[in-house]
Amino acid sequence: MNEVVREFLLETNENLGQLDLDLVTLEKDPAEKETLARVFRTLHTVKGTAGFLGLPKLQAIAHSGENLLGRIRAGELTFGPEIATTLLHVVDSIRQVLAALESSGGTGEGSADITELVQTLDRLAQRSGPTPPPVLTVRPEPTSPPAPAPLPPPPVVTIRPEPAPLPPPPPAPVRLSPTIVAPPDANFARTTDAPAPEPAEIRAPTVADTSVRVDVGLLDKLMNLVGELVLARNQIMQLGNTHEDRAFQLTVQRLNLLTTELQASVMKTRMQPVGNVWGKFPRIVRDLAVARGKQVRLDMDGQETELDKTIIEAVRDPLTHMVRNAVDHGIEPPGERTARGKQAEGRLRLHAFHEGGKVVIEIADDGGGIDPTRVRDKAVRAGLVAPEHAARMSERELVNLVFLPGFSTAERVTQFSGRGVGMDVVRTNIEKIGGTVDIDSRPGQGTTVRMKIPLTLAIIPALTVTAGRDRYCIPQVSLLELVRLEGEQVRKGIERVHGAPVYRLRGNLLPLIYLDRELQVESARRDDVEEVLIVVLQADDRQFGLIVDDIHDTEEIVVKPLQKQLKGIAPFSGATIMGDGKVALILDVLGLAQRSGVVTGARERALSDKPTPAAGPVGDRETVLLCATRGGERIAIRLTSVARLEEFPRSAVERVGGRQVIQYRDEILPLVQVSRALHNSSDARKRRRRRKARPERRTANGPIQVVVLAGTERPVGLVVRRILDIVETTIVTRARSTRPGVLFTAVVQDRVTEFLDVERIVRSAESLPAAPAAAGGS
């Protein structure tokens, strides 16, 4: 049965019980205006929902009853016994239709004829003046024509869906012994046959019989009690590990199973389909599209995806805001869409699905998309971002500037949007519940807003770790893997880039965070430690490693909210009580990553640095990236020109038009060999001849190291032999450049280093001959 029909049956059956009481009350006291209004609202709701579900018979009954009640509310008719009787028949008829609807699985209203009942209701509603009391319609003169008696309800209407059971048979025949059953008389046969229809009374339970409405407060209290039970279970299991009594251990195991089943059942009572939130969106989209002169088709997929009740409430407003934005800002008017070669009707799609222990909700439209250049200009004019920072941002990062407080792309303020509020609130509300939100937009093609939110916030599996002398819990949804380094791996595996520790995990640089240092707690580790434990986590689609002192087991924990004094502390999202009765704080993985700065990556860290002019007085303090070329030359690149540091397998390098390129972040990244760019064409020819004479040097197996530049017209990658370090240095000695592509020469870390002229390197690379087929580091 359709979930909407099921809810309608449940709610209407409950309302009909109240309707019976209200009609009897009105018959005794017709002046009860509040009761009359409640009866009217109930029939009005039934009529509206019946029309929505396509139930014409039920809609006709409710509509006629509503008309009659409307005249009574207006004071044009008086509520009397005749009207009460007829409306009670209306209640019975509605019950009949609901029973038929349920038995047919929501496809049919049954064969009951409602024509006479509707005619009776219409006849009563068409009377003029107050309805006279029934006693005045009885005339004592036999010669005069009798007054028309009140029309009795048709037999088909008076048949109730639950007929009264027949009286039980006399007790005497039941107590007869088996020897007195030889041919009984007709009266005895009729007596014993009387209970025969009783099996017909055995019917399948209805929706109203199998469902019950529970107050939300009671569910919350039940959830809290189950949470306390889980805590007690954890404590008992911890005690059970120290006892060798077999019977005691079996009892603990059974308690564990029962608690787990009870927890799952209670959690299920709190789960609601996301379709409960989506139910209002068709009306919102329709009204907003009409007001804005647009044509929009709304498609919804995954309405059955379930979330915890508290999560549903938290995402209701953000989803509503994003749907309104898609219609108001995203989808173009029909004329504009037709001019662009699109269909006049725009499409808005809502899609919900499970992924990696979370629920993903996508709001996608095929509208005009978001122009990154326009976003950048707006943000700069509003003073939300510095011009030099905006110039180095990628298109995806520019689009995500719409989440900044006070940002709006609307040209004017309307009743729907343009005030610069909403998007920052959307991100804040989603992140409060441990979720993330991201925008992917392509100009002219459309925009997709993707929200990742947890299933529940009440009881979650978590990994317990130790930092200093304290324990902390990490939600398992953010956990990717555990890494253990020993001996030589500790000394050689952990490197430092820009003063920050990193670890090469399967060829990728993984930023590291020391939990004790980040939380400023006393460390239990020694400097000569021979073992390092790394918890690999994911936050906002970025990975990083958390170095802890010890790793314990994974267990289910009950999330307790922090008091208002602690809510503003970024690394923590809540607290819990462990099996030994002590409190442990729950880490906010995203907040921890943001606080430490690893979630933003190298390029975003560079945004905080002020750009250094190309030339300046001796003694300037600069942050530079140091690299080595194939010929052993040492070069430096200002960090403000660096977007990212990447490693690519040589097999990923492709050739287009004789140039080396690589597929990178949905774009084609041109590669520039620094060694080739630093030498003129004659030098390049000499180097090619030397390589031909020594072909074995062209063969390399390891990955290539690439510096992705920032601030260029399009992404460009500089291929170097090796990335050495990121240092902050004071330039004391500066010499003039001796070749193109170099700004000047200076001493960095007691080594003569050439500072690259990045813009000239990129320009000169366009005029160089095609690179050799082998992809090698510079």
Secondary structure, 3 states (H helix, E strand, C coil): CCHHHHHHHHHHHHHHHHHHHHHHHHHHCCCCHHHHHHHHHHHHHHHHHHHHHCCHHHHHHHHHHHHHHHHHHCCCCCCCHHHHHHHHHHHHHHHHHHHHHHHCCCCCCCCCCCHHHHHHHHHHHCCCCCCCCHHHHCCCCCCCCCCCCCCCCCHHHHCCCCCCCCCCCCHHHHCCCHHHCCCCCHHHHHHHHCCCCHHHHCCCCCHHHHCCCCCHHHHHHHHHHHHHHHHHHHHHHHHHCCCCCHHHHHHHHHHHHHHHHHHHHHHHHHEEECHHHHCCHHHHHHHHHHHCCCCEEEEEECCCCEEEHHHHHHHHHHHHHHHHHHHHHHCCCHHHHHHCCCCCCEEEEEEEEEECCEEEEEEEECCCCCCHHHHHHHHHHCCCCCHHHHHCCCHHHHHHHHHCCCCCCCCCCCCCCCCCCCHHHHHHHHHHCCCEEEEEEECCCEEEEEEEEECCCCEEEEEEEEECCEEEEEEHHHEEEEEEEECHHHHHHEEEECCEEEEEECCEEEEEEEHHHHHCCCCCCCCCCCEEEEEEEEECCEEEEEEECEEEEEEEEECECCCCCCCCCCCEEEEEECCCCCEEEEECHHHHHHHHCHHHHHHHHHHCCCCCCCCCCCCCEEEEEEEECCCCCEEEEEHHHEEEEEEECHHHCEEECCEEEEEECCEEEEEEEHHHHHCCHHHHHHHHHHHHHCHHHHCCCCCEEEEEECCCCCCCEEEECEEEEEEEEECCCEEECCCCCEEEEEEECCEEEEEECHHHHHHHHHHCCCCCCCCCCC
